[in-house]
């Protein structure tokens, strides 16, 4: 049986190779939101053209990553879509 190495002991070259290196976190460039480009600070539930950009073909809301929105904008989109569905401006499910 192999004995456990004392943490204070130096490791051999083979053992150092076996240890996995930590991956460095990639720094991604910040992506400007689509709504900021259009200078929209408020999303209206009656604006179906804009809301349809944030809905998939099946009728689901797109994720923040796919939609290109930040957290606050995604919350506004979610509330506007919910209200427009309730007012029957948008369908709940696409056919």
Helices and strands as residue ranges (DSSP letters): H 13-18, H 34-37, H 48-52, H 64-67, H 71-86
